[in-house]
């Protein structure tokens, strides 16, 4: 069993995760940005993400200078590019069209973490789960690339959702920060996954919830598109006042974990 990872620790002002931050070219949540920026050992923007950072930090831009901006620079505006260049931010042009700006930005970050010998617990990406469906799927593809690029967890956060690709093996996920929403899911993007879980209301070694039906399951449940996908799951109920149990997941193939994030007033 791998060491426990608490995915939403990074959004706690008191959280202990040591992170690096990648910002993608999608609308930014100001609260998330401020919390993650204050924790991050390295900060980067993927191309047009610099426009969003520039706009959302108006009046306080000198406190929000990324370590580098990378991409083919087809999205960043001339004004924003000039501003960050004048402030000393590195502009790294990456012209390879076979990879997305997200994947290329991640590759640079992994190199920088190694070069600077930084002690990092996770890489957090802000953006990547909203807007165009094909771009959301491109974010999921980058999660697959990441498995061969780094041993660090790569988390994608946007709005009320977090996505994290579990590599083959056993995982323990802390889900008791108070920020967890009501839903979670395990989605077999890439191929069938033999899966066992604990800590969920509908566990894959006992019961599985799919659409509106509860189905009996064998000891090792196969998740596969066209057969069974664990969406709209939730956590094992606990008595009032008791902490929520960790979720454990064992999988033989990469398996996409996603979970809801509870925001103020929800």
Backbone as a ProteinNet text record, in pm:
[ID]
protein_1_A
[PRIMARY]
XXXXXXXXXXXXXXXXXXXXXXXXXXXXXXXXXXXXXXXXXXXXXXXXXXXXXXXXXXXXXXXXXXXXXXXXXXXXXXXXXXXXXXXXXXXXXXXXXXXXXXXXXXXXXXXXXXXXXXXXXXXXXXXXXXXXXXXXXXXXXXXXXXXXXXXXXXXXXXXXXXXXXXXXXXXXXXXXXXXXXXXXXXXXXXXXXXXXXXXXXXXXXXXXXXXXXXXXXXXXXXXXXXXXXXXXXXXXXXXXXXXXXXXXXXXXXXXXXXXXXXXXXX
[TERTIARY]
84.6	0	88.5	65.4	141.4	110.2	199.1	174.7	47.8	-26.6	-155.2	-135.5	-217.9	-224.6	-360.4	-360.7	-485.7	-499.2	-576.2	-576.1	-609.6	-703.5	-748.3	-670.2	-565.9	-480.6	-423.7	-396.9	-335.1	-424.3	-555.6	-647.8	-675.3	-615.1	-628.3	-519.5	-555.9	-451.5	-351.7	-396.6	-307.9	-249.4	-274.1	-226.6	-75.1	-25.1	119.5	183.7	105	162.2	257.3	372.4	467.5	436.6	399.5	349.4	426.4	413.1	445.9	316.7	304.5	177.5	191.5	101.1	87.2	-51.2	-54.9	-182	-209.1	-330.9	-368.9	-457.5	-474.7	-544.4	-696.3	-746	-889.3	-916.9	-1041.8	-1073.3	-1022.8	-970.2	-909.9	-1006	-1000.8	-1069.2	-972.9	-1011	-920	-882.5	-978.7	-948.8	-849.2	-873.2	-780.2	-641.1	-638.7	-510.2	-430	-491.5	-419.1	-364.5	-445.8	-400	-285.3	-303.1	-201.5	-73.8	-86.7	30.2	115.9	50.3	125.1	205.5	164.9	231.9	337.5	322	397.9	545.9	629.2	773.9	815.1	738.3	756.6	619.6	613.4	487.4	510.6	417.7	431.3	297	299.5	180.7	202.2	100.6	104.3	40.7	124.6	84	-22.9	-145	-250	-295.7	-252.8	-283.5	-227.7	-119.6	-60.9	-159.7	-245.1	-347.3	-443.3	-487.7	-580.9	-514.5	-388.8	-317.3	-301.9	-266.2	-247.8	-378.3	-489.8	-618.4	-671.1	-658	-718.9	-637.3	-512.3	-427	-404.1	-489.9	-476.2	-466.9	-369.9	-348.1	-250.9	-215.6	-125.4	-36.2	-5.1	61	202.5	270.6	410	421.9	312.3	314.6	283.1	247.2	205.6	284.9	415.1	504.7	547.5	509.3	546.6	695.7	747.8	888.6	913.3	814.9	829.2	691.9	687.3	571.4	619.9	552.1	595.1	480	513.9	413.1	460.3	372	408.3	371.3	313.7	282.5	185	89.9	-14.7	-135.8	-134.4	-249	-217.2	-98	-61.1	-62	-115.4	-119.3	16.8	39.9	167.1	185.8	77.9	86.6	128.5	66	95.9	235.8	272.7	406.9	513.5	491.8	588.4	596.5	481.2	480.4	563.5	535.4	606.5	753.8	782.6	922.6	999	936.7	1001	1022.4	938.6	950.5	1050.6	1111.5	1214.8	1167.1	1040.1	990.4	1049.6	1085.9	1138.5	1025.9	1053.3	960.8	1026.1	966.9	1025.7	934.8	981.4	900.7	915.9	803	802	712.6	773.6	699.5	645.2	677	635.8	483.5	421.3	275.4	219.5	303.9	255.6	213.4	251.6	216.8	143.6	54.5	-17.7	72.8	30.4	105.7	113	8.7	7.5	118.1	124.9	227.2	367.6	386.5	518.8	556.4	459	483.8	519.3	451.1	480.2	621	664.1	798.4	904.6	885.7	981.1	980.2	861.2	852.9	923.6	904.5	971.9	1123.6	1172.5	1316.6	1364.5	1285.1	1324.5	1323.2	1226	1221.9	1347.6	1387.2	1506.9	1632.9	1639.5	1759.2	1780.7	1669.8	1679.9	1672.3	1660.8	1647.5	1542.6	1426.3	1318	1249	1208.7	1131.2	983.7	919.3	782.9	694.6	571.3	475.4	380.6	350.5	255.1	271.4	233.7	220.9	72	31.1	-110.1	-131.9	-234.1	-270.4	-402.8	-404.6	-525.8	-583.7	-703	-764	-749.5	-826.8	-814.2	-935.2	-1039	-1157.6	-1285.7	-1272.7	-1391.5	-1381.5	-1491.2	-1489.6	-1505.1	-1423.6	-1436	-1407.1	-1491.9	-1476.5	-1344.6	-1303.3	-1178.5	-1058.6	-1064.8	-954	-953.1	-1070.6	-1076	-1012.3	-1044	-984.3	-834	-789.2	-645.1	-578.2	-647.3	-592.7	-578.3	-678	-671	-556.2	-534.3	-422.3	-289.3	-276.9	-153.8	-131.7	-239.3	-225.1	-161.6	-197	-136.1	11.8	44.5	185.6	264.7	202.8	272.6	322.2	253.3	293.9	435.8	477.3	612.6	711	660.9	745.4	791.8	708.4	739.6	665.9	724.1	656.4	565.1	570.6	487.8	341.7	248.9	108.1	84.4	3.7	-36.3	-186.8	-226	-366	-415.8	-536.7	-600	-721.5	-728.8	-837.1	-901.6	-1033.5	-1108	-1252	-1302.5	-1440.7	-1463.6	-1557.7	-1589.2	-1541.7	-1436.9	-1386.8	-1235.6	-1191.5	-1049.7	-1034.5	-929.6	-899.8	-755.7	-735.6	-604	-596.2	-496.1	-481.8	-399.4	-461.7	-393.6	-310.8	-183.9	-102.7	-132.9	-98.7	-123.2	-60	-136.7	-89.3	-197.7	-156.6	-250.2	-232.8	-343.1	-343.1	-433.4	-393.1	-476.5	-499.2	-625.4	-661.7	-730.4	-673.4	-736.6	-849.8	-966.9	-1085.2	-1159.6	-1082.4	-1143.6	-1098.1	-1076.7	-1033.9	-1150.7	-1271.3	-1387.9	-1420	-1328.5	-1351.4	-1413.6	-1420.8	-1473	-1621.5	-1661.8	-1802.6	-1866.3	-1987.8	-2062.5	-2027.3	-1967.9	-1949.4	-1801.1	-1777.9	-1644.8	-1665	-1560.6	-1576.6	-1443.7	-1452.4	-1337.4	-1370	-1293	-1325	-1207.5	-1231.2	-1123.1	-1086	-1028.4	-989.6	-861.8	-871.7	-753.7	-766.6	-855.3	-871.3	-931	-962.7	-1023.5	-932.1	-991.6	-916.2	-976.7	-896	-935.4	-918.2	-1026.6	-1026.3	-1087.9	-1024.3	-1078.3	-1074.3	-1181	-1182.6	-1235.8	-1202.2	-1269	-1294.4	-1386.4	-1412.8	-1517.4	-1574.4	-1679.7	-1814.8	-1920.7	-2054.1	-2082.1	-2036.8	-2052.1	-1913.1	-1858.5	-1723	-1718.6	-1606	-1594.1	-1562.7	-1529.2	-1511.2	-1636.8	-1738.4	-1863.4	-1981.3	-2000.7	-2111	-2062	-2129.4	-2093.5	-2220.5	-2214.2	-2328.5	-2302.9	-2391.9	-2374.4	-2510	-2514	-2640.5	-2736.6	-2843.9	-2939.5	-2949.3	-2861.7	-2873.8	-2755.6	-2782	-2676.4	-2659.1	-2537.2	-2511.9	-2420.4	-2442.2	-2350.3	-2216.8	-2108.5	-1975.9	-1893.8	-1797.7	-1705.2	-1596.1	-1502.2	-1396.1	-1313.8	-1283.2	-1211.1	-1305.5	-1354.7	-1450.3	-1375.7	-1421.5	-1362.3	-1439.1	-1368.6	-1426.8	-1386.2	-1483.3	-1454.8	-1569.7	-1536.6	-1641	-1719.4	-1850.4	-1936.7	-1980.3	-1920.7	-1958.6	-1997.1	-1899.5	-1926.9	-1831	-1883.9	-1804.1	-1859.6	-1772.1	-1815.4	-1826.4	-1935.8	-1965	-2070.6	-2083.6	-2183.3	-2171.4	-2048.4	-2024.8	-2013.2	-1999.5	-1978.8	-1905.2	-1887.3	-1802.8	-1884.2	-1815.9	-1880.9	-1936.2	-2063.4	-2120.9	-2051.3	-2037.4	-1981.6	-2076.9	-2067.3	-2152.7	-2117.2	-2215.2	-2187.8	-2074.4	-1983	-1871.1	-1748.8	-1763.3	-1649.6	-1583	-1451	-1383.7	-1416	-1418.8	-1442.5	-1321.2	-1345.9	-1237.1	-1167.3	-1039.5	-967.4	-1026.2	-1010	-1048.7	-924.2	-935.8	-826	-869.7	-776	-802	-683.8	-710.6	-609.5	-652.5	-563.7	-596	-477.8	-505.9	-397.2	-360.7	-437.5	-411.4	-437.2	-385.3	-415.1	-565.7	-607.6	-750.1	-773.2	-867.1	-890.9	-981.7	-927	-1003.7	-1048.2	-1175.8	-1223	-1313	-1322.3	-1396.4	-1448.5	-1559.8	-1616.4	-1543.7	-1543.5	-1486.5	-1601.1	-1611.7	-1715.5	-1666	-1740.7	-1703.4	-1792.8	-1750	-1825.3	-1970.3	-2060.4	-2201.8	-2267.4	-2187.5	-2244.6	-2250.8
-119.2	0	124.7	215.1	338.3	425.9	522.9	620	697.2	733.4	801.4	937.1	965	1096.2	1156.3	1279.3	1351.7	1454.7	1425	1512.1	1657.5	1683.4	1820.9	1894	1831	1900.2	2029.3	2027.9	2145.3	2268.2	2249.8	2363.2	2411.9	2345.1	2390	2493.5	2610.5	2707.4	2647.2	2552.4	2488	2357.3	2324.2	2198.1	2188.7	2066	2042.7	1998.9	1977.4	1932	2034.5	1984.4	2068.2	2049.5	2158.8	2145.9	2234.9	2201.5	2291.8	2314.2	2429	2471.3	2499.3	2439	2469	2530.3	2642.4	2708.1	2689.7	2643.9	2620.4	2732.9	2732.2	2840.1	2824	2839.8	2838.2	2936.1	2977	3074	3026.1	3120.7	3088.9	3117.8	3032.4	3056.7	3134.7	3255.9	3343.7	3286.5	3226	3168.1	3053	2963.4	2853.2	2906.7	3005.4	3060.9	3113.2	3189.6	3250.1	3143.4	3041.5	2936.1	2857	2814.5	2731.4	2810.9	2935.7	3018.5	3036.7	3054.3	3077.5	2955.4	2836.5	2712.6	2668.4	2707.4	2646.1	2682	2579.6	2598.6	2641.9	2602.8	2646.8	2681.4	2788	2826.1	2842.7	2791	2798.9	2823.6	2888.3	2907.4	2839.1	2772.7	2713.8	2812.6	2879.9	2970.6	3070.4	3059.4	3157.8	3164.7	3070.5	3081.4	3210.4	3259.8	3385.3	3501.2	3497.4	3601.9	3602.2	3483.3	3472.9	3519	3479.7	3522	3673.9	3731.4	3876.4	3949.5	3900.1	3968.2	3956.3	3839.7	3816.8	3880.4	3915.8	3974.7	4124.6	4187.2	4331.4	4407.3	4497.2	4575.4	4511.7	4385.3	4315.1	4217.8	4253.6	4158	4123.4	4213.8	4185.8	4070.8	4034	3919.2	3787.4	3797.1	3677.8	3665.6	3648.2	3633.6	3487	3417	3275.6	3259.3	3144	3114.7	3101.2	3048	3042.2	3031.9	3071.8	3055.5	2976.6	2868.1	2786.2	2762.7	2725.4	2696.6	2741.4	2726.8	2776.7	2923.6	2982.1	3124.8	3170.7	3083.7	3123	3180.3	3175.1	3222.4	3344.2	3353.9	3466.1	3595	3702.9	3830	3898.5	3987.6	4060.5	4143.1	4204.7	4286	4202.6	4087.8	4000.9	3943.1	3902.6	3847.2	3950.2	4074.1	4180.4	4210.2	4211.9	4240.4	4139.2	4011.3	3909.1	3900.9	3926.3	3929.1	4041.1	4159.4	4273.8	4249.1	4165.4	4134	4020.9	3968.7	3867.2	3724.2	3700.9	3563.2	3495.9	3370.8	3296.3	3268.9	3290.1	3253.4	3139.3	3021.8	2902.3	2857.4	2876.1	2837.5	2688.6	2619.5	2475.1	2450.5	2423.9	2421.9	2285.2	2179.4	2043.5	2032	2014.3	2008.7	1870.5	1770.6	1637.3	1627.9	1727.1	1729.3	1858.8	1854.9	1975.3	2067.3	2192.7	2287.6	2239	2173	2119.2	2015.2	1920.5	1815.7	1875.2	1970.4	2031.9	2113.8	2183	2260.5	2168.4	2054.7	1956.4	1901.2	1871.9	1818.2	1914.7	2043.7	2144.3	2147.8	2139	2143.7	2024.2	1906.5	1788.1	1806.2	1860.1	1886.4	1986.2	2090.6	2193.2	2138.7	2056.3	1994.1	1910.9	1835.7	1753.2	1839.3	1941.2	2027.3	2100.5	2146.8	2221.5	2131.7	2000.4	1900.4	1943.5	1981.1	2025	1905	1919.5	1817.7	1849.9	1772.8	1802.2	1680.4	1706.1	1598	1577.3	1684.2	1673.4	1792.6	1771.4	1879.9	1905.3	2030.2	2066.4	2151.6	2118	2193.9	2263.9	2393.9	2473	2497.6	2443.7	2449.5	2316.6	2300.4	2179.2	2089	2126.6	2040.1	2111.9	2226.6	2303.1	2342.6	2395.6	2441.5	2326.7	2327.1	2229.3	2087.2	1993.9	1854.3	1796	1830.9	1773.6	1819.8	1941.6	1989.9	1922.1	1889.2	1811.1	1674.1	1610.1	1480.4	1492.7	1604.8	1627.4	1636.4	1695	1699.9	1559.4	1474.3	1335.8	1262.9	1292.3	1228.7	1269.8	1395.7	1439.9	1364.1	1332.5	1251.3	1116.2	1059	932.9	951.9	1058.9	1088.4	1101.7	1163.9	1194.4	1069.6	957.1	834.3	792.1	821.3	785.9	901.4	1018.3	1137	1161.7	1123.5	1153.2	1056.6	1032.7	953.1	1039.5	1170.6	1260	1253.2	1259.3	1270.2	1400.5	1392.5	1510.5	1528	1635.9	1663.6	1776.1	1759.8	1866.2	1915	2046.6	2106.2	2217.7	2214.2	2326.2	2321.1	2437.5	2444.7	2354.9	2262.7	2171.4	2029.9	2016.4	1883.7	1874.3	1754.2	1718.6	1587	1575.6	1452.1	1411.2	1279.7	1225.6	1084	1055.8	923.2	834.2	725.4	629.4	535.7	518.6	423.3	282.7	178.8	42.3	18.5	-46.8	-72.8	-42.4	-22.7	2.9	145.2	209.7	350.6	371.4	467.3	509.1	659.7	699.7	839.2	895.3	1001.1	1069.5	1157.8	1144.4	1217.9	1281.1	1334.2	1388.4	1531.7	1610.7	1748.7	1842.4	1798.6	1885.9	1956.5	1945.9	2008.4	1912.3	1783.8	1684.9	1705.7	1700.9	1704.6	1568.3	1553.1	1430.6	1316.6	1347.2	1244.1	1213.3	1093.7	1054.5	948.4	917.6	820.6	755.6	639.5	566.8	533.1	590.8	580.2	515.4	403.6	328.9	385.6	505.8	568.5	500.1	432.6	368.1	218.1	156.4	12.4	-46.4	-176.4	-242.3	-237.6	-226	-222	-321.4	-415.6	-500	-416.8	-399.3	-299.4	-353.3	-319.4	-347.7	-217.5	-187	-64.8	-91.1	0.3	9.9	158	185.8	323.6	394.6	324.9	382.8	324.1	397.2	345.6	221	226.2	111.1	62.6	-30.6	-78.8	-179.7	-180.1	-261.6	-407	-439	-579.9	-638.8	-554.8	-603.6	-562.2	-430.5	-379	-267.5	-246.4	-137.4	-63.8	67.4	150.3	203.7	176.5	224.3	272.4	398.3	459.7	454.7	379.6	375.6	237.4	145.1	7.3	-29.4	-106.2	-163.9	-308.5	-342.1	-473.2	-554.5	-683.2	-769.6	-771.6	-785.8	-784.8	-899.7	-943.6	-1046.7	-983.4	-1066.5	-1013.7	-908.3	-930.3	-832.6	-781.5	-658.4	-603.2	-542.9	-573.6	-515.6	-389.9	-278.3	-154.6	-140.2	-112.8	-103.1	-30.8	62.3	128.4	23.8	38.7	-56.9	-168.5	-175	-277.1	-213	-154.4	-100.6	13.4	126.6	242.9	295	323.8	367.2	519.1	571.3	714.1	733.3	856.3	890.9	803.2	765.6	694.4	797.5	753.3	843.4	766.3	827.8	769.9	686.7	594.2	508.3	593.5	575.9	656.7	627.6	730.7	713.6	776.8	732.7	788	934.7	1017.1	1159	1175.7	1266.1	1292.4	1207.5	1103.2	1017.6	1063.8	1050.2	1088.7	991.7	1043.4	958.6	868.8	744.3	651.4	686.6	651.7	667.6	573.7	610.9	524.8	450.2	319.6	243.4	191.5	195.2	148.2	64.6	-55.4	-139	-161.6	-135.1	-147	-205.7	-279.8	-338.7	-252.9	-145	-53.5	90	189.8	327.8	351.3	417.5	434.5	577.9	645.2	786.4	803.3	864.1	901	1046.1	1071	1209.3	1225.1	1349.3	1374.3	1517.2	1535.5	1668	1750.9	1881	1976.5	2063.3	2069.3	2150.6	2295.1	2386.7	2528.4	2598.4	2717.4	2792	2808.8	2780.1	2795.5	2676.1	2569	2450.2	2335.1
0	0	0	-96.6	-102.4	19.3	45.6	152	122.1	226.5	205.9	141	43.3	-19.7	11.3	59.4	82.1	-29.1	-133.2	-251.9	-223.8	-132.5	-110.7	-2.1	51.4	148.4	89.2	-41.3	-104.8	-100.3	-82.4	-77.3	64.5	162.8	300.9	331.3	381	420.3	518.1	600.3	698.1	646.6	521.1	465.6	462.8	468.2	478.8	347.7	243	116.6	58.2	12.9	-61.1	-209.1	-275.6	-411.8	-509	-636.7	-746.1	-824.4	-888.8	-947	-1096.3	-1175.1	-1316.9	-1338.1	-1408.8	-1440.4	-1588.8	-1621.8	-1760.1	-1812.9	-1943.7	-2013.3	-2002.9	-1880.5	-1853.6	-1738.5	-1721.6	-1614.7	-1479.1	-1400.8	-1271.7	-1157.6	-1056.6	-930.5	-841	-803.9	-730.1	-594.3	-525	-393.9	-406.2	-501.7	-523.1	-558	-646.3	-689.7	-571.8	-484.6	-373	-277.8	-248.7	-157.3	-219.7	-344.4	-409.3	-435.9	-474.6	-503.6	-378.5	-263.8	-139.6	-97.6	-144.1	-104.7	-205.5	-330.7	-439.6	-436.1	-454.4	-464.1	-603.6	-703.5	-841.8	-897.4	-980.4	-1042.7	-1191.9	-1271.5	-1415.9	-1480.8	-1597.1	-1679	-1812.9	-1861.2	-1994.6	-2092	-2168	-2275.6	-2230.7	-2285.4	-2258.6	-2114.7	-2030.4	-1887.5	-1829.8	-1889.6	-1841.9	-1856.4	-1959.3	-1975.5	-1857.4	-1817.5	-1704.8	-1575.2	-1554.9	-1434.5	-1432.3	-1544.4	-1557.5	-1524.5	-1577.1	-1558.6	-1416	-1356.8	-1225	-1112.4	-1140.2	-1036.2	-1058.1	-1134.4	-1159.4	-1028	-1020.3	-899.2	-802.7	-825.7	-734.6	-812.4	-936.6	-1026.8	-984.9	-915.5	-878.6	-779.6	-713.2	-620.8	-691.5	-818.8	-892	-1022	-1004.8	-1119	-1128.6	-1234.5	-1246.2	-1270.3	-1232.9	-1259.7	-1409.1	-1481.8	-1626.8	-1692.7	-1817.9	-1904.8	-2025.1	-2056.9	-2169.7	-2265.4	-2388.8	-2489.9	-2625.7	-2725.4	-2858.4	-2873.9	-2768.4	-2759.8	-2868.7	-2901.5	-2994.8	-2922.6	-2788.3	-2710.5	-2624.4	-2571.7	-2486.4	-2568.5	-2510.8	-2583.5	-2577.4	-2671.1	-2675.9	-2548.1	-2498.8	-2377.3	-2256.9	-2241	-2127	-2139.5	-2257	-2280.2	-2246.1	-2288.7	-2260.3	-2111	-2044	-1900.5	-1823.3	-1844.1	-1767.3	-1807.8	-1933.5	-1977.1	-1907.8	-1900.9	-1835.2	-1686.3	-1626.1	-1484	-1457.6	-1560.6	-1542.4	-1545.7	-1581.9	-1592.1	-1715.6	-1703.8	-1818.1	-1916.7	-2045.4	-2152.5	-2230	-2223.9	-2283.7	-2397.3	-2521.2	-2636.6	-2663.7	-2676.4	-2700.3	-2821.6	-2934.9	-3061	-3099.4	-3025.7	-3061.8	-3057.4	-3174.8	-3180.6	-3149.6	-3129.1	-3094.6	-2948.4	-2868.6	-2726.9	-2695	-2598	-2558.6	-2477	-2466.1	-2383.2	-2238.5	-2191.6	-2055.7	-2039	-2131.3	-2121.7	-2129.6	-2220.1	-2234.6	-2111	-2053.5	-1932	-1816.2	-1809.6	-1705.3	-1719.9	-1842.5	-1865.5	-1814.1	-1838.5	-1790.2	-1637.8	-1578.5	-1432.4	-1369.4	-1425.5	-1372.4	-1379	-1488.7	-1502.5	-1398.1	-1373.8	-1276.5	-1133.8	-1102	-968.7	-946.6	-1047.8	-1037	-1031.1	-1116.1	-1120.6	-989.4	-928.5	-803.2	-679.9	-704	-595.8	-492.4	-541.6	-453.7	-390.7	-266	-197	-217.6	-304.9	-347.3	-322.5	-275.3	-251.7	-368.7	-442.8	-553.4	-646.2	-771.4	-868.4	-885.9	-868.1	-876.7	-1000.5	-1076.6	-1196	-1170.9	-1196.5	-1179.8	-1318.3	-1341.8	-1474.5	-1546	-1654.2	-1734.3	-1732.5	-1654.7	-1644	-1684.2	-1751	-1788.5	-1935.8	-1986.9	-2124.7	-2222.9	-2327.1	-2435	-2387.1	-2431.9	-2391.2	-2440.6	-2563.1	-2615.1	-2533.9	-2480.9	-2398.6	-2262.2	-2209.9	-2086.3	-2108	-2220.6	-2250.7	-2272.9	-2327.5	-2342.5	-2205.9	-2107.9	-1971.5	-1915	-1939.2	-1891.9	-1960.9	-2089.3	-2159.4	-2098	-2056.9	-1991	-1861.1	-1789.5	-1668.7	-1702.3	-1816.8	-1858	-1892.3	-1964.8	-1992.7	-1862.8	-1763.4	-1638.6	-1567.5	-1586.1	-1517.1	-1554.8	-1677.6	-1720.1	-1704.9	-1665.3	-1653.2	-1510.1	-1412.9	-1273.8	-1182.4	-1065.7	-962.7	-876.9	-893.8	-813.6	-857.2	-764	-801.9	-878.3	-983	-1059.4	-1041.4	-974.6	-943.9	-1033.6	-1087	-1165.2	-1087.5	-1068	-989	-1068.9	-1075.4	-1132.5	-1082.9	-1043.8	-998.2	-878.2	-892.3	-782.3	-812.1	-892.7	-929.4	-916	-876.9	-876.9	-952	-1033.7	-1105.5	-1078.3	-1062.4	-1028.7	-1084.4	-1164.4	-1223.8	-1132	-1085.8	-1000.5	-1087.7	-1055	-1129.8	-1079.8	-1155.5	-1108.6	-971.6	-883.4	-747.8	-647.3	-522.9	-413.3	-362	-333.6	-295.4	-173.2	-89.3	23.3	10.1	4.1	-17.2	106.8	162.4	274.1	224	284.1	236.6	353.8	449.3	570.6	598.6	491.9	512.3	542.4	511	521.9	391.8	293	162.9	62.7	97.8	4.5	-20.6	-146.8	-181.2	-159.7	-209.2	-183.6	-279.2	-391.9	-493.7	-516.3	-567.5	-614.2	-721.5	-796.7	-904.4	-938.8	-1002.7	-1056.3	-1200.8	-1292.8	-1435.3	-1508.4	-1578.8	-1643.2	-1779.9	-1782.4	-1908.6	-1959.1	-2073.2	-2129.2	-2142.5	-2065.6	-2076	-1950	-1952.4	-1836.1	-1715.1	-1597.3	-1471.7	-1372.4	-1326.9	-1214.5	-1087.8	-1013.4	-906.5	-778.5	-665.8	-533.2	-453.7	-379.2	-299.4	-159	-68.4	61.1	87	178.8	218.6	135.3	35.1	-46.7	-7.2	-36.7	-7.8	-91.4	-219.1	-308	-346.5	-269.4	-292.6	-406.6	-475.6	-595.2	-565.3	-441.3	-407.1	-343.7	-324.1	-265.3	-352.9	-364.7	-444.7	-533.7	-644.6	-735	-775.2	-774.1	-813.5	-953.1	-1045.1	-1182.4	-1233.7	-1275.5	-1315.9	-1197.2	-1205.7	-1095.1	-1033.3	-1073.5	-1025.2	-937.9	-833.9	-752	-796.7	-836.7	-894.5	-804.7	-796.7	-724.7	-797.4	-721.5	-781.8	-727.9	-806.5	-761.7	-677.2	-628.4	-543.8	-616.9	-744.2	-824.5	-932.1	-916.6	-1011.4	-1130	-1250.7	-1370.9	-1407.5	-1413.1	-1463.5	-1609.3	-1695.2	-1838.1	-1906	-1998	-2074.6	-2153.1	-2154	-2219	-2127.2	-2007.6	-1909.9	-1777.4	-1708.1	-1575	-1545.2	-1500.3	-1461.7	-1329.6	-1233.6	-1101.3	-1095.6	-1150.4	-1136.9	-1028.8	-982.1	-879.1	-755.3	-722.2	-597.5	-485.8	-363.2	-250.4	-141.2	-26.9	76.7	175.1	238.6	337.3	451.4	485.5	594.3	727.5	808.9	943.6	1043.5	1167.1	1271.9	1295.3	1332.2	1358.5	1459.4	1428	1516.8	1490.8	1408.8	1376.4	1247	1237.6	1114	1001.1	879.5	763.4	739.1	704.6	677.1	547	538.2	412.4	307.6	182.2	70.5	23.7	4.9	-53.4	-189.8	-284	-420	-465.2	-510.5	-573.6	-717.8	-811.5	-953.6	-1029.2	-1135.7	-1214.7	-1334.9	-1359	-1470.7	-1423.4	-1495.1	-1456.7	-1448.2	-1340	-1311.5	-1264.3	-1327	-1298.5	-1177.4	-1072.1	-952.6	-969.5	-947.8	-942.5	-821.8	-774.8	-652	-651.2	-581.1	-567.7	-463.5	-483.8	-388.7	-336.4	-206.4	-144.2	-133.4	-189.2	-181.5	-80.5	-38.9	63	19.6	111.4	85.6	20.2	-6.9	-71	26.7
[MASK]
++++++++++++++++++++++++++++++++++++++++++++++++++++++++++++++++++++++++++++++++++++++++++++++++++++++++++++++++++++++++++++++++++++++++++++++++++++++++++++++++++++++++++++++++++++++++++++++++++++++++++++++++++++++++++++++++++++++++++++++++++++++++++++++++++++++++++

